[in-house]
Amino acid sequence: MFLAFAFAIVVAVAAYLDRSIESAAAKPEVKSATEPLVRSDPGVDPWVEKDIPPPRSRATSVPARLSESTKPPDPGSPSESGSGTVQVQSRQSLPVDDYDYPLPTDSQLRAANQPRRYNLPAGAIMSLTINALGLRNVPVISSDSTRALDQEVIHLPGTSYPWSDSPERNVYLAGHRLGWPGTGSHLVFYRLNELRGGEKVTLRGPQGGRYHYRVIERFVVEAEDDWVTGRVRGRDLLTLQTCTPIPTFEKRLIVRAERI
């Protein structure tokens, strides 16, 4: 009697296991872990640098305030407003004589077509080299003031540094197309329009580290187009800005390079 009861239990257990195996076999196969995964949205706005405050008005937007000055800098007078934004007079398509612009002489243009090497001042945060334009070791300071722009190339505060710890970067530099004779700004980006793609650009940091980029595009935007200062999702960029066209300077010439 006992043996018969035990045998019945064994048969029942075996039948249950058979049904479990059949049920498992009927389930769809699990996808292979080696299949490509879709990356989730990192939540980074592709156009707006998260650390840049919104402009107070279109008149003081970033590209607009980085325009050619309307008169030579006066060392004895401040060039910034109390808020830290530069006051820029409206520039229409007026004759050059109305602004008494110091257009470059033939000898100055010849000099701009020769290699130019700069010395770094104490306040420089990095240097810029574009061999295709003969620019070597151009000092870059972090400021958005006209006083700084009248002296050298500036790095727009709030935008990326080459060494920024972020998933994407946009190092934003601006310089004069003409500038003023006798200063580091003079004709520094006069030939920026010659960059068409493929040229190498190098930034050197304060600790000597070198960051290399290759030009990928060139385009023109309106003065109020602040989106060019922002980061682009998944890209490590350097943006160079100057004013165009000569002599009205009503738009902004943008050259973009990507880290290599």
C-alpha positions in Angstrom: 0.0 0.0 0.0 2.7 2.4 1.0 4.8 1.6 -2.2 1.8 2.2 -4.4 1.1 5.6 -2.8 4.8 6.7 -3.3 4.8 5.5 -6.9 1.7 7.7 -7.6 3.4 10.7 -6.1 6.4 10.2 -8.3 4.2 9.9 -11.4 2.4 13.2 -10.5 5.6 15.1 -10.0 7.0 13.9 -13.4 3.8 15.0 -15.2 4.0 18.5 -13.6 7.7 18.9 -14.7 6.8 17.9 -18.2 4.1 20.6 -18.4 6.5 23.2 -17.0 9.1 22.4 -19.7 6.6 22.6 -22.5 5.3 25.9 -21.2 8.8 27.4 -21.1 9.5 26.2 -24.6 6.4 27.9 -25.9 7.6 31.3 -24.6 9.2 33.7 -27.2 13.0 33.8 -27.2 14.7 36.6 -25.2 16.4 39.1 -27.5 20.2 38.8 -27.6 22.0 41.2 -25.3 24.4 41.9 -28.2 21.8 43.8 -30.2 22.3 47.5 -30.5 20.6 49.6 -27.8 18.8 52.8 -28.4 20.4 55.6 -26.3 17.9 57.4 -24.2 17.5 61.2 -24.5 20.3 62.7 -22.3 18.0 65.7 -21.6 20.5 68.3 -23.0 19.0 71.1 -25.1 20.9 70.8 -28.4 20.9 74.6 -29.0 21.1 76.4 -25.7 24.2 76.3 -23.5 22.7 75.5 -20.1 25.0 77.9 -18.3 24.3 80.9 -20.5 21.6 83.2 -19.1 19.0 84.4 -21.6 19.7 87.7 -23.3 18.0 90.7 -21.8 16.9 91.9 -25.2 17.7 91.3 -28.9 19.8 94.5 -28.9 22.2 93.0 -26.4 22.2 89.5 -27.7 25.6 87.8 -27.8 26.5 88.1 -31.4 25.1 91.6 -31.6 27.3 92.9 -28.8 30.4 91.4 -30.3 30.4 93.9 -33.2 33.0 96.3 -34.6 33.2 99.4 -32.4 32.1 102.6 -33.9 35.1 104.6 -32.7 38.6 103.8 -31.5 38.8 102.8 -27.8 39.4 105.5 -25.3 41.7 104.2 -22.5 40.3 106.9 -20.2 36.6 106.0 -20.5 34.7 102.8 -19.6 33.3 100.8 -22.5 30.8 98.7 -20.6 27.5 99.4 -19.0 26.9 98.8 -15.4 25.2 95.5 -16.2 28.3 94.1 -17.9 26.7 94.1 -21.4 28.2 96.2 -24.1 26.2 99.1 -25.5 26.2 98.8 -29.3 24.9 101.5 -31.6 22.6 100.4 -34.4 24.7 100.0 -37.6 22.8 100.4 -40.9 24.2 100.2 -44.4 25.9 103.6 -44.2 29.0 104.8 -46.0 32.3 104.2 -44.4 33.0 107.9 -44.0 30.0 108.3 -41.8 31.8 106.2 -39.2 35.4 107.4 -40.0 36.5 103.8 -40.1 40.2 103.1 -40.2 40.2 100.8 -43.3 43.5 98.9 -43.7 46.2 100.3 -45.9 47.9 98.2 -48.5 50.9 97.7 -46.2 48.6 96.5 -43.4 46.9 94.1 -45.7 50.2 92.7 -46.8 51.2 92.2 -43.1 47.9 90.4 -42.5 48.8 88.0 -45.2 52.1 87.2 -43.5 52.6 84.9 -40.5 51.8 86.7 -37.3 53.0 85.4 -33.9 51.7 86.9 -30.7 52.9 87.1 -27.1 50.6 85.9 -24.4 49.7 88.5 -21.8 49.2 87.5 -18.1 45.4 87.4 -18.4 45.2 85.0 -21.3 43.3 81.8 -20.6 44.4 80.1 -23.9 46.0 80.7 -27.2 44.6 80.2 -30.8 46.7 79.0 -33.8 45.3 78.9 -37.3 48.3 78.1 -39.6 46.2 78.5 -42.7 45.7 82.2 -41.9 49.2 82.7 -40.5 47.8 83.2 -36.9 50.1 81.7 -34.2 49.6 81.9 -30.5 46.9 84.5 -30.6 46.0 85.4 -27.0 42.4 84.6 -25.9 40.9 86.2 -22.8 37.5 85.4 -21.2 35.4 88.5 -21.4 32.5 90.0 -23.4 33.5 93.6 -23.1 34.4 95.9 -26.0 37.6 96.8 -24.2 38.8 93.2 -24.3 37.6 92.7 -27.9 39.6 95.8 -28.9 42.8 94.2 -27.6 42.6 90.5 -28.6 40.4 87.5 -29.3 37.8 86.9 -26.6 36.2 83.7 -25.2 32.6 84.3 -24.5 32.0 83.7 -20.7 29.6 80.9 -20.0 30.4 78.9 -23.1 32.6 75.8 -23.0 36.3 75.5 -22.5 38.2 72.8 -24.4 38.7 71.1 -21.1 35.1 71.4 -19.9 33.8 68.2 -18.3 30.6 67.9 -20.3 29.2 65.4 -22.9 29.3 68.1 -25.6 31.2 71.4 -25.9 31.1 74.6 -28.0 34.1 76.8 -27.3 33.0 80.2 -28.6 35.7 82.8 -29.6 35.2 86.2 -31.3 37.6 88.7 -32.8 37.5 91.9 -34.9 37.4 91.8 -38.7 39.2 95.1 -38.8 40.0 96.3 -35.2 42.3 99.2 -34.5 45.9 99.7 -35.6 48.4 99.2 -32.8 46.3 96.7 -30.9 46.2 92.9 -30.9 42.7 93.0 -32.4 43.9 94.7 -35.7 42.8 92.5 -38.6 43.0 89.4 -36.4 40.1 87.7 -38.1 40.3 89.7 -41.4 40.9 86.5 -43.4 38.5 84.3 -41.5 36.3 84.0 -44.6 39.1 82.1 -46.3 38.5 79.1 -44.1 36.3 76.8 -46.2 36.7 73.4 -44.6 39.5 71.0 -43.6 41.9 73.6 -42.1 43.4 72.7 -38.7 42.8 75.0 -35.7 44.7 74.5 -32.4 43.9 75.9 -28.9 46.6 75.7 -26.2 45.5 75.7 -22.6 47.1 77.3 -19.6 48.8 74.1 -18.6 50.2 73.6 -22.1 47.6 71.1 -23.2 46.8 71.2 -27.0 43.3 70.8 -28.4 43.1 70.3 -32.1 40.1 71.0 -34.3 39.3 70.8 -38.0 37.1 73.3 -39.8 33.8 71.7 -40.9 31.6 74.7 -42.0 31.3 78.4 -42.6 28.1 80.4 -42.6 26.6 83.8 -41.9 23.9 84.6 -39.3 22.0 87.7 -38.2 23.4 89.7 -35.3 20.6 88.4 -32.9 21.1 84.7 -33.7 22.2 83.7 -30.2 21.7 80.0 -30.9 25.2 79.8 -32.4 26.7 80.2 -28.9 25.0 77.0 -27.7 26.1 73.4 -27.7 25.0 70.8 -30.2 24.1 67.4 -28.8 26.9 64.9 -29.2 29.4 67.3 -30.8 32.7 68.8 -29.5 32.9 72.1 -31.4 34.9 75.3 -31.6 33.1 78.4 -33.0 34.9 81.4 -34.4 33.0 84.6 -34.9 33.7 87.9 -36.6 31.6 90.7 -38.3 30.6 90.8 -42.0 30.3 92.3 -44.5 32.9 95.1 -44.7 32.0 97.9 -44.1 28.5 97.6 -42.6 29.2 94.6 -40.3 25.5 94.0 -39.9 25.8 90.2 -39.9 28.1 87.6 -38.2 30.5 85.3 -40.0 30.6 82.0 -38.2 33.3 79.3 -38.7 32.8 76.0 -37.0 35.4 73.4 -36.3 35.2 69.9 -34.7 37.6 68.3 -32.3 39.9 65.7 -33.8 
